[in-house]
Amino acid sequence: MEGTGENKMAVYLDNAATTHPRPKAVYQAVLHALEEVGASPGRASHRLAREASAIVMRAREKIARLLDISGPNRVIFTKNATESINIALKGWLRPGDRVVISGMEHNSVVRPLRRLSESGVIVEIVPCSSSGQLDMSILRRSLDPPPRLVAITHASNVNGALQPVSEVAALCAERSVPLLLDGAQTAGVQPIFVEGWKLGMFACSGHKGLLGPPGVGILYIRPDLDVPALMEGGTGSRSEEAVQPQCCPDRYESGTPNLPGIAGLAAGVDFIFERGLDAIREHELKLAEILESGLAEMPGVKIYRPEARGTGAVSFTVDRLNPGDVGAILDETFDIAVRTGLHCAPLAHETLGALPEGTIRVSPGYATTREEVDYFLRSLETLLALRRRGDPKRDKKDRNA
């Protein structure tokens, strides 16, 4: 297990943040869009602009198929899941509205709601168990009277805890409450049924489980919900009008779209169809199981296990060691990339009991191998053994040992 270049990691275990490496077809699609197409979609009638538009439309169609969205024009491209969530929250909620969220939400939900609360939006947090599972009995009570919106994450970016979305969606549908689902961690890993679950809105990123490049996010808004856009501007349509077009997706896609990013995202979705969503999920969950089993055998290690696991993200801490120090040693001594700290989710860490320092998160991806997971576990064992002996030496170890 040797790095192939100065900036290459021997083992990359930070896929919950960004997938790496990506399928080769993703890089090829990005280069094709830049080098061979180059033009802006929807901004002209020449051949290159038509080809650019076709790339974008094919991407919408593929994503709609993957996410159970009947009309590809309901697939709205943003720059990331955070932008998608901001459009949904700030467009739908008004002063005096009540919104219900879970105790496992990411700052992409928490921070916009903190801003909205300053103008009178009421935020109610439904607690989760110490493992991150939503308390359904409290959620039921929180829906009486019906709030304006329920917003939950599909799976935690901290420990992979999977929420019972179909059950939550059914409760919301019974009370005619729109459900905003944050699928940043699950799109491309878990089956998602946007229309089957009757979601009000859905948001996800393109650079995680969907295997695309950074800079592209996805937003879905149910046709019966009137959600104003955050921005207005050029859309390439109805240019003679001074007001923003109200048709979807133009209403939400002002400015030149990220053609290379969208092209790469479409190639990532193609890879998911080819490899199989079930196969990708089973691979990642199996590696998570191996990680948890190996960590459980190490003295002084605490694992933040979920009751229901939805992704491969595994969080743990080491007794009397700062997570950041562990991550730094793994990086500098063993060439292993992990994520440490609060993972932009202090609310989730509060629920899990991991404040203030957070955790060490290990997140395998579609390309992670059993050999890499075993090397990580051996490296952590070596680190802990050195600590027990009080050996400060941090020389690189033989990765093939």
C-alpha positions as CSV (number, residue, x, y, z in Angstrom):
1,M,0.0,0.0,0.0
2,E,2.2,2.8,-1.2
3,G,1.2,6.3,-2.3
4,T,1.6,7.0,-6.0
5,G,2.6,10.6,-5.7
6,E,3.6,13.3,-3.2
7,N,-0.1,14.4,-2.6
8,K,-1.6,10.9,-2.9
9,M,-2.9,9.2,0.1
10,A,-2.2,5.5,0.6
11,V,-5.7,5.1,2.0
12,Y,-8.5,7.5,1.5
13,L,-11.3,7.1,4.1
14,D,-13.1,10.4,3.8
15,N,-15.8,9.5,1.3
16,A,-18.6,10.9,3.4
17,A,-17.1,14.3,2.7
18,T,-16.2,13.8,-1.0
19,T,-15.9,10.6,-3.0
20,H,-12.3,9.9,-4.1
21,P,-11.2,8.5,-6.5
22,R,-14.1,8.8,-9.0
23,P,-14.8,6.5,-11.8
24,K,-12.6,7.3,-14.9
25,A,-15.7,8.0,-16.9
26,V,-16.4,11.0,-14.7
27,Y,-13.1,12.6,-15.4
28,Q,-13.5,11.9,-19.1
29,A,-17.0,13.5,-19.2
30,V,-15.7,16.6,-17.5
31,L,-12.8,17.0,-20.0
32,H,-15.2,16.3,-22.9
33,A,-17.5,19.1,-21.7
34,L,-14.6,21.5,-21.3
35,E,-12.5,20.6,-24.3
36,E,-14.9,19.4,-27.0
37,V,-18.2,21.2,-26.1
38,G,-17.2,24.3,-24.2
39,A,-20.4,26.3,-24.9
40,S,-23.2,27.3,-22.5
41,P,-26.4,25.2,-22.5
42,G,-29.5,27.1,-23.5
43,R,-27.6,30.2,-24.5
44,A,-27.5,29.9,-28.2
45,S,-28.7,27.8,-31.2
46,H,-25.4,26.8,-32.6
47,R,-24.2,23.2,-32.6
48,L,-22.0,23.3,-29.5
49,A,-24.7,25.0,-27.5
50,R,-27.2,22.4,-28.6
51,E,-24.8,19.7,-27.5
52,A,-24.3,21.3,-24.2
53,S,-28.1,21.5,-23.7
54,A,-28.4,17.8,-24.6
55,I,-25.8,16.9,-21.9
56,V,-27.8,18.8,-19.3
57,M,-31.1,17.2,-20.3
58,R,-29.6,13.7,-20.3
59,A,-28.2,14.3,-16.8
60,R,-31.7,15.4,-15.6
61,E,-33.2,12.3,-17.1
62,K,-30.7,9.9,-15.5
63,I,-31.0,11.6,-12.1
64,A,-34.8,11.5,-12.3
65,R,-34.7,7.8,-13.0
66,L,-32.4,7.1,-10.1
67,L,-34.4,9.2,-7.6
68,D,-37.9,8.2,-8.7
69,I,-38.9,11.6,-10.2
70,S,-41.3,11.3,-13.2
71,G,-40.5,14.7,-14.8
72,P,-36.8,15.4,-15.5
73,N,-37.6,19.1,-15.5
74,R,-38.3,18.8,-11.7
75,V,-34.5,18.1,-11.3
76,I,-33.0,21.4,-10.4
77,F,-29.3,21.9,-10.5
78,T,-27.6,24.0,-7.8
79,K,-24.0,24.2,-6.7
80,N,-24.3,21.9,-3.7
81,A,-26.8,20.4,-1.2
82,T,-26.4,23.4,1.1
83,E,-27.7,25.7,-1.6
84,S,-30.5,23.4,-2.4
85,I,-31.5,23.3,1.3
86,N,-31.3,27.1,1.6
87,I,-33.6,27.5,-1.4
88,A,-36.1,25.1,0.2
89,L,-36.0,26.6,3.7
90,K,-35.8,30.3,2.9
91,G,-38.3,30.0,0.0
92,W,-41.0,28.1,1.9
93,L,-40.8,29.3,5.5
94,R,-42.3,32.6,6.7
95,P,-42.3,34.5,10.1
96,G,-44.6,32.6,12.5
97,D,-44.2,29.3,10.6
98,R,-43.1,26.2,12.6
99,V,-40.6,23.8,11.3
100,V,-39.7,20.4,12.8
101,I,-36.2,18.9,12.5
102,S,-34.4,16.0,14.0
103,G,-31.6,16.1,16.6
104,M,-29.1,14.8,13.9
105,E,-29.2,17.6,11.4
106,H,-26.2,19.0,9.6
107,N,-25.3,22.8,9.8
108,S,-26.7,23.1,6.2
109,V,-30.1,22.8,7.9
110,V,-29.4,24.2,11.3
111,R,-27.7,27.5,10.3
112,P,-30.3,28.7,7.7
113,L,-33.0,27.9,10.3
114,R,-31.1,29.9,13.0
115,R,-31.1,32.9,10.6
116,L,-34.9,32.3,9.9
117,S,-35.6,32.1,13.6
118,E,-34.4,35.6,14.0
119,S,-37.3,36.7,11.8
120,G,-39.9,34.7,13.7
121,V,-39.7,31.1,12.3
122,I,-40.2,28.6,15.1
123,V,-37.8,25.7,15.1
124,E,-38.7,22.5,17.0
125,I,-36.1,19.8,17.4
126,V,-37.3,16.2,17.8
127,P,-34.8,14.3,19.9
128,C,-33.0,11.2,18.7
129,S,-31.6,8.3,20.7
130,S,-28.0,8.4,21.9
131,S,-27.2,6.3,18.7
132,G,-29.0,8.8,16.4
133,Q,-32.4,7.2,15.9
134,L,-35.3,9.5,15.5
135,D,-38.0,9.3,18.3
136,M,-41.1,8.6,16.2
137,S,-43.5,9.0,19.2
138,I,-42.3,12.6,19.7
139,L,-42.4,13.3,16.0
140,R,-46.0,12.2,15.9
141,R,-46.9,14.6,18.7
142,S,-45.0,17.4,17.0
143,L,-47.3,17.1,13.9
144,D,-50.3,18.1,16.0
145,P,-51.0,20.9,15.0
146,P,-49.3,20.4,11.6
147,P,-46.2,22.5,11.2
148,R,-45.3,24.3,8.0
149,L,-42.5,21.9,7.2
150,V,-40.6,18.8,8.5
151,A,-36.9,18.6,7.5
152,I,-34.8,15.6,8.3
153,T,-31.5,14.0,7.2
154,H,-31.9,10.6,5.5
155,A,-28.7,9.3,7.1
156,S,-26.2,11.0,9.5
157,N,-22.9,12.2,8.1
158,V,-21.4,11.5,11.5
159,N,-22.2,7.8,12.2
160,G,-24.4,6.7,9.2
161,A,-27.6,6.4,11.3
162,L,-30.5,5.8,8.9
163,Q,-33.9,7.4,9.6
164,P,-37.2,5.6,8.8
165,V,-38.0,8.0,5.9
166,S,-41.0,6.0,4.6
167,E,-42.6,6.1,8.0
168,V,-41.9,9.8,8.5
169,A,-43.1,10.6,5.0
170,A,-46.4,8.7,5.6
171,L,-47.0,10.6,8.8
172,C,-46.3,13.9,7.0
173,A,-48.6,13.0,4.1
174,E,-51.5,12.1,6.5
175,R,-51.3,15.6,7.9
176,S,-50.5,17.4,4.6
177,V,-47.1,18.6,5.8
178,P,-44.3,18.8,3.2
179,L,-41.2,16.8,4.1
180,L,-37.8,18.1,3.1
181,L,-35.4,15.2,2.9
182,D,-31.6,15.8,3.1
183,G,-30.1,13.0,1.0
184,A,-26.6,14.3,0.9
185,Q,-25.2,11.1,2.4
186,T,-27.6,8.6,0.8
187,A,-28.1,9.5,-2.8
188,G,-26.2,6.8,-4.8
189,V,-26.1,4.5,-1.8
190,Q,-29.6,4.0,-0.5
191,P,-32.7,3.6,-2.7
192,I,-34.6,6.9,-2.8
193,F,-38.2,7.2,-3.9
194,V,-38.9,11.0,-4.1
195,E,-42.4,10.6,-5.6
196,G,-43.1,7.2,-4.1
197,W,-42.6,8.8,-0.6
198,K,-44.5,11.9,-1.7
199,L,-41.7,14.1,-0.6
200,G,-42.3,17.9,-0.6
201,M,-38.7,18.7,-1.4
202,F,-35.4,16.7,-1.7
203,A,-31.8,18.0,-1.7
204,C,-28.5,16.2,-2.2
205,S,-25.0,16.8,-3.4
206,G,-23.4,15.4,-6.5
207,H,-19.8,14.8,-5.2
208,K,-20.5,12.1,-2.6
209,G,-22.5,8.9,-3.3
210,L,-23.4,10.1,-6.8
211,L,-19.7,10.1,-7.7
212,G,-19.7,13.4,-9.5
213,P,-17.3,16.3,-9.2
214,P,-17.8,19.1,-6.7
215,G,-19.9,22.1,-7.6
216,V,-23.2,20.5,-8.4
217,G,-26.2,19.9,-6.2
218,I,-29.7,18.7,-6.8
219,L,-33.0,20.0,-5.6
220,Y,-36.5,18.7,-6.2
221,I,-39.6,20.7,-5.3
222,R,-43.1,19.1,-5.6
223,P,-45.2,20.8,-8.3
224,D,-47.9,21.9,-5.9
225,L,-45.5,23.8,-3.6
226,D,-44.9,27.4,-4.5
227,V,-41.3,28.1,-3.4
228,P,-39.8,31.4,-4.5
229,A,-36.3,31.4,-5.9
230,L,-33.3,32.9,-4.0
231,M,-31.9,34.4,-7.2
232,E,-33.1,35.9,-10.4
233,G,-31.2,36.4,-13.6
234,G,-30.5,35.0,-17.1
235,T,-32.0,31.6,-17.8
236,G,-31.8,31.5,-21.6
237,S,-35.6,31.4,-21.7
238,R,-38.2,34.2,-22.0
239,S,-35.4,36.8,-22.2
240,E,-37.9,39.5,-23.4
241,E,-39.5,39.5,-19.9
242,A,-38.2,41.4,-17.0
243,V,-39.5,38.9,-14.5
244,Q,-38.1,35.5,-13.7
245,P,-39.7,32.6,-15.6
246,Q,-41.9,30.6,-13.2
247,C,-41.5,27.2,-15.0
248,C,-39.2,24.6,-13.5
249,P,-36.2,24.3,-13.6
250,D,-35.6,27.8,-15.1
251,R,-37.2,29.5,-12.0
252,Y,-34.3,28.3,-9.9
253,E,-31.3,28.1,-12.3
254,S,-30.3,31.6,-13.0
255,G,-26.9,32.1,-14.6
256,T,-24.6,29.8,-16.6
257,P,-24.8,26.2,-15.3
258,N,-21.8,24.1,-14.4
259,L,-21.7,22.1,-17.6
260,P,-18.5,20.1,-16.8
261,G,-19.8,19.3,-13.3
262,I,-23.2,18.2,-14.6
263,A,-21.6,16.1,-17.3
264,G,-19.4,14.4,-14.7
265,L,-22.4,13.9,-12.5
266,A,-24.2,12.1,-15.3
267,A,-21.2,9.8,-15.8
268,G,-21.2,9.1,-12.1
269,V,-24.9,8.1,-12.2
270,D,-24.2,5.9,-15.2
271,F,-21.6,4.1,-13.1
272,I,-24.1,3.6,-10.4
273,F,-26.5,2.0,-12.8
274,E,-23.7,-0.2,-14.2
275,R,-22.3,-1.3,-10.9
276,G,-25.7,-1.5,-9.2
277,L,-27.0,0.6,-6.3
278,D,-27.5,-2.6,-4.1
279,A,-24.0,-3.8,-4.8
280,I,-22.4,-0.4,-3.9
281,R,-24.5,-0.2,-0.7
282,E,-23.6,-3.8,0.3
283,H,-19.9,-3.2,-0.3
284,E,-19.8,0.0,1.8
285,L,-21.9,-1.5,4.6
286,K,-19.8,-4.6,4.7
287,L,-16.6,-2.6,5.1
288,A,-18.3,-0.6,7.9
289,E,-19.1,-3.8,9.7
290,I,-15.4,-4.9,9.4
291,L,-14.3,-1.5,10.7
292,E,-16.7,-1.7,13.7
293,S,-15.6,-5.3,14.5
294,G,-11.9,-4.3,14.3
295,L,-12.4,-1.2,16.4
296,A,-14.4,-3.1,19.0
297,E,-11.3,-5.2,19.8
298,M,-9.1,-2.2,20.6
299,P,-8.9,-1.1,24.2
300,G,-9.9,2.5,24.9
301,V,-11.9,2.9,21.6
302,K,-15.5,3.9,21.8
303,I,-17.7,3.4,18.7
304,Y,-20.8,5.5,18.0
305,R,-22.9,2.7,16.5
306,P,-26.2,3.5,14.9
307,E,-29.3,1.3,15.5
308,A,-29.9,1.2,11.7
309,R,-27.0,1.8,9.4
310,G,-27.5,3.6,6.1
311,T,-24.0,4.4,5.0
312,G,-20.4,3.3,5.6
313,A,-19.6,6.2,7.9
314,V,-18.1,4.9,11.2
315,S,-17.3,7.3,14.1
316,F,-15.2,6.5,17.1
317,T,-13.0,8.1,19.8
318,V,-9.9,7.0,21.6
319,D,-9.8,7.4,25.4
320,R,-7.7,10.4,26.4
321,L,-6.6,11.2,22.8
322,N,-7.9,14.2,20.9
323,P,-9.6,13.1,17.7
324,G,-7.6,15.8,15.8
325,D,-4.3,14.3,17.1
326,V,-5.3,10.8,16.0
327,G,-6.2,12.1,12.5
328,A,-3.0,14.0,12.2
329,I,-0.9,10.9,13.1
330,L,-2.8,8.7,10.7
331,D,-2.2,11.3,8.0
332,E,1.4,12.2,8.7
333,T,2.7,8.7,9.7
334,F,0.5,6.3,7.9
335,D,-0.8,8.2,4.8
336,I,-4.4,7.6,5.8
337,A,-7.1,10.3,5.3
338,V,-9.9,10.4,7.8
339,R,-12.1,13.2,9.1
340,T,-12.0,14.5,12.7
341,G,-13.9,17.0,14.8
342,L,-17.5,18.0,14.5
343,H,-18.1,17.3,10.8
344,C,-20.2,20.5,10.5
345,A,-22.8,18.7,12.6
346,P,-22.5,19.8,16.3
347,L,-26.2,19.1,16.9
348,A,-25.6,15.4,15.9
349,H,-22.5,15.2,18.1
350,E,-24.6,16.6,21.0
351,T,-27.1,13.9,20.4
352,L,-24.4,11.2,20.3
353,G,-22.6,12.6,23.3
354,A,-19.4,13.5,21.4
355,L,-19.1,17.2,22.3
356,P,-16.9,19.2,22.5
357,E,-14.1,17.4,20.6
358,G,-16.2,15.3,18.2
359,T,-15.1,12.0,16.7
360,I,-12.8,10.4,14.3
361,R,-14.8,9.4,11.2
362,V,-13.8,6.7,8.8
363,S,-16.0,6.5,5.7
364,P,-15.2,3.9,3.0
365,G,-16.6,4.4,-0.5
366,Y,-17.4,2.4,-3.6
367,A,-13.6,2.1,-4.5
368,T,-12.4,1.2,-0.9
369,T,-10.9,-2.2,-0.7
370,R,-10.8,-4.7,2.2
371,E,-6.9,-4.4,2.1
372,E,-7.2,-0.7,2.7
373,V,-9.6,-1.2,5.7
374,D,-7.2,-3.8,7.1
375,Y,-4.3,-1.5,6.8
376,F,-6.2,1.3,8.6
377,L,-7.0,-1.1,11.5
378,R,-3.4,-2.3,11.7
379,S,-2.2,1.3,11.6
380,L,-4.5,2.4,14.4
381,E,-3.4,-0.6,16.5
382,T,0.2,0.5,16.0
383,L,-0.7,4.0,17.0
384,L,-2.4,2.8,20.2
385,A,0.4,0.4,21.0
386,L,3.0,3.2,20.8
387,R,0.8,5.4,23.0
388,R,0.5,2.7,25.6
389,R,4.3,2.4,25.7
390,G,4.7,6.1,25.8
391,D,6.8,6.0,22.6
392,P,6.7,9.5,20.9
393,K,8.4,8.2,17.8
394,R,6.2,8.8,14.7
395,D,8.4,7.4,12.0
396,K,6.5,5.9,9.0
397,K,5.9,2.2,9.5
398,D,6.1,-0.6,6.9
399,R,2.6,-0.5,5.3
400,N,3.1,-4.0,4.0
401,A,3.7,-5.5,7.5
